[in-house]
Amino acid sequence: MAGAVGATTRRSRLTPEREAELYGAVLDLLREVGYEALTMDAVASRTRSSKATLYRQWGSKPELVVKALRHHKPHSIADIDTGSLRGDFHAMVGSQDDCRMAEDAALMRGIAMEMKSNPDLHRAFRELLIEPEITGLGQVLRRAVERGEVDADRPAIDFVVHMMVGAFVARQMIDARPLDRDFLTRYIDAVVLPALGV
């Protein structure tokens, strides 16, 4: 599709280590100055790269930022398969420590605010981060249906993503406390799994 994020194929000339270093620098800058003030010039300076290299590899600031966020994730949801839905959800939560989870939640809140006025960022965020997560979560839920843990026609299946995003947003907004594994685990056990009949 013309104009889609990542539609142009770019051959990477970067080693995985160099790519990880660049993504780490992007996230550091994002935490320091926020999305709006983050520039490709600043990334180039921080990483001793040229802007031409950054644009050749990633095409745009939104794509670079969202791919950095994606790279920072410890795993793909689709790769988690413990043999039970409760186990899969708990493994998702257990893969991060509380400090990193709080940092990630803060980053996501900042990006969410920027997306309201930046359609390119919103498109990149949806295509490169949200859609793969939805696909992975769908695979986890399909396996649960195939195992007989969840009824295929359970209405809550269509709202699991919304429930999980709600937990991320509501924790800070309502409780003024950072997101942590204990809260998410209790939320999954008390809200998400019962809604799915587990």
Contacts in CASP RR format, 6 or more apart in sequence:
PFRMAT RR
TARGET T0000
AUTHOR 0000-0000-0000
METHOD contacts of the structure
MODEL  1
MAGAVGATTRRSRLTPEREAELYGAVLDLLREVGYEALTMDAVASRTRSS
KATLYRQWGSKPELVVKALRHHKPHSIADIDTGSLRGDFHAMVGSQDDCR
MAEDAALMRGIAMEMKSNPDLHRAFRELLIEPEITGLGQVLRRAVERGEV
DADRPAIDFVVHMMVGAFVARQMIDARPLDRDFLTRYIDAVVLPALGV
1 7 0 8 1.000
4 127 0 8 1.000
5 60 0 8 1.000
5 62 0 8 1.000
5 63 0 8 1.000
5 123 0 8 1.000
5 124 0 8 1.000
5 127 0 8 1.000
5 128 0 8 1.000
6 59 0 8 1.000
6 63 0 8 1.000
6 127 0 8 1.000
6 128 0 8 1.000
8 59 0 8 1.000
10 56 0 8 1.000
10 57 0 8 1.000
10 58 0 8 1.000
10 59 0 8 1.000
12 19 0 8 1.000
12 57 0 8 1.000
13 57 0 8 1.000
14 22 0 8 1.000
14 57 0 8 1.000
19 71 0 8 1.000
20 71 0 8 1.000
21 47 0 8 1.000
22 43 0 8 1.000
22 47 0 8 1.000
22 49 0 8 1.000
22 54 0 8 1.000
22 68 0 8 1.000
23 67 0 8 1.000
23 68 0 8 1.000
23 71 0 8 1.000
23 72 0 8 1.000
24 68 0 8 1.000
24 72 0 8 1.000
25 43 0 8 1.000
25 46 0 8 1.000
25 47 0 8 1.000
26 38 0 8 1.000
26 43 0 8 1.000
26 64 0 8 1.000
26 65 0 8 1.000
26 68 0 8 1.000
27 68 0 8 1.000
27 69 0 8 1.000
27 72 0 8 1.000
27 107 0 8 1.000
28 46 0 8 1.000
29 38 0 8 1.000
29 42 0 8 1.000
29 43 0 8 1.000
29 46 0 8 1.000
30 38 0 8 1.000
30 65 0 8 1.000
30 68 0 8 1.000
30 107 0 8 1.000
31 103 0 8 1.000
31 106 0 8 1.000
31 107 0 8 1.000
33 42 0 8 1.000
34 110 0 8 1.000
35 65 0 8 1.000
35 110 0 8 1.000
35 111 0 8 1.000
35 114 0 8 1.000
35 118 0 8 1.000
35 121 0 8 1.000
36 114 0 8 1.000
38 61 0 8 1.000
38 65 0 8 1.000
39 61 0 8 1.000
40 51 0 8 1.000
40 54 0 8 1.000
40 55 0 8 1.000
40 61 0 8 1.000
40 64 0 8 1.000
41 51 0 8 1.000
43 49 0 8 1.000
43 54 0 8 1.000
43 64 0 8 1.000
44 50 0 8 1.000
44 51 0 8 1.000
44 53 0 8 1.000
44 54 0 8 1.000
54 64 0 8 1.000
57 64 0 8 1.000
58 64 0 8 1.000
58 67 0 8 1.000
60 120 0 8 1.000
60 124 0 8 1.000
62 118 0 8 1.000
62 120 0 8 1.000
62 121 0 8 1.000
62 123 0 8 1.000
62 124 0 8 1.000
62 125 0 8 1.000
63 124 0 8 1.000
63 128 0 8 1.000
65 111 0 8 1.000
65 121 0 8 1.000
65 124 0 8 1.000
66 121 0 8 1.000
66 124 0 8 1.000
66 125 0 8 1.000
66 128 0 8 1.000
66 129 0 8 1.000
67 128 0 8 1.000
69 107 0 8 1.000
69 108 0 8 1.000
69 111 0 8 1.000
69 129 0 8 1.000
70 128 0 8 1.000
70 129 0 8 1.000
70 132 0 8 1.000
72 104 0 8 1.000
74 95 0 8 1.000
74 96 0 8 1.000
75 95 0 8 1.000
76 132 0 8 1.000
76 136 0 8 1.000
77 92 0 8 1.000
77 133 0 8 1.000
77 136 0 8 1.000
77 137 0 8 1.000
77 139 0 8 1.000
77 140 0 8 1.000
78 135 0 8 1.000
78 136 0 8 1.000
78 139 0 8 1.000
78 140 0 8 1.000
80 88 0 8 1.000
80 91 0 8 1.000
80 92 0 8 1.000
80 140 0 8 1.000
81 88 0 8 1.000
81 140 0 8 1.000
81 143 0 8 1.000
82 88 0 8 1.000
82 90 0 8 1.000
82 91 0 8 1.000
83 143 0 8 1.000
83 147 0 8 1.000
84 144 0 8 1.000
84 147 0 8 1.000
84 149 0 8 1.000
85 140 0 8 1.000
85 141 0 8 1.000
85 143 0 8 1.000
85 144 0 8 1.000
85 147 0 8 1.000
85 149 0 8 1.000
85 150 0 8 1.000
85 193 0 8 1.000
85 196 0 8 1.000
85 198 0 8 1.000
86 188 0 8 1.000
86 189 0 8 1.000
86 193 0 8 1.000
86 198 0 8 1.000
88 140 0 8 1.000
88 143 0 8 1.000
88 144 0 8 1.000
89 140 0 8 1.000
89 188 0 8 1.000
89 192 0 8 1.000
89 193 0 8 1.000
90 185 0 8 1.000
90 188 0 8 1.000
93 181 0 8 1.000
93 184 0 8 1.000
93 185 0 8 1.000
93 188 0 8 1.000
94 181 0 8 1.000
94 185 0 8 1.000
96 104 0 8 1.000
96 181 0 8 1.000
97 181 0 8 1.000
98 178 0 8 1.000
98 180 0 8 1.000
98 181 0 8 1.000
101 178 0 8 1.000
101 179 0 8 1.000
101 180 0 8 1.000
101 181 0 8 1.000
101 184 0 8 1.000
102 178 0 8 1.000
102 179 0 8 1.000
102 180 0 8 1.000
105 168 0 8 1.000
105 171 0 8 1.000
105 172 0 8 1.000
105 178 0 8 1.000
105 179 0 8 1.000
106 178 0 8 1.000
108 168 0 8 1.000
109 169 0 8 1.000
109 172 0 8 1.000
111 121 0 8 1.000
111 125 0 8 1.000
114 121 0 8 1.000
115 121 0 8 1.000
115 122 0 8 1.000
115 125 0 8 1.000
133 161 0 8 1.000
134 161 0 8 1.000
137 160 0 8 1.000
137 161 0 8 1.000
137 164 0 8 1.000
141 150 0 8 1.000
141 157 0 8 1.000
141 160 0 8 1.000
141 196 0 8 1.000
144 150 0 8 1.000
144 196 0 8 1.000
144 198 0 8 1.000
145 151 0 8 1.000
145 152 0 8 1.000
145 157 0 8 1.000
149 198 0 8 1.000
150 157 0 8 1.000
150 196 0 8 1.000
150 197 0 8 1.000
150 198 0 8 1.000
151 197 0 8 1.000
154 196 0 8 1.000
154 197 0 8 1.000
156 163 0 8 1.000
156 192 0 8 1.000
156 195 0 8 1.000
156 196 0 8 1.000
156 197 0 8 1.000
157 196 0 8 1.000
159 195 0 8 1.000
160 192 0 8 1.000
160 196 0 8 1.000
163 191 0 8 1.000
163 192 0 8 1.000
163 195 0 8 1.000
164 192 0 8 1.000
167 179 0 8 1.000
167 183 0 8 1.000
167 184 0 8 1.000
167 187 0 8 1.000
167 191 0 8 1.000
168 179 0 8 1.000
171 177 0 8 1.000
171 178 0 8 1.000
171 179 0 8 1.000
171 183 0 8 1.000
172 178 0 8 1.000
172 179 0 8 1.000
177 183 0 8 1.000
END
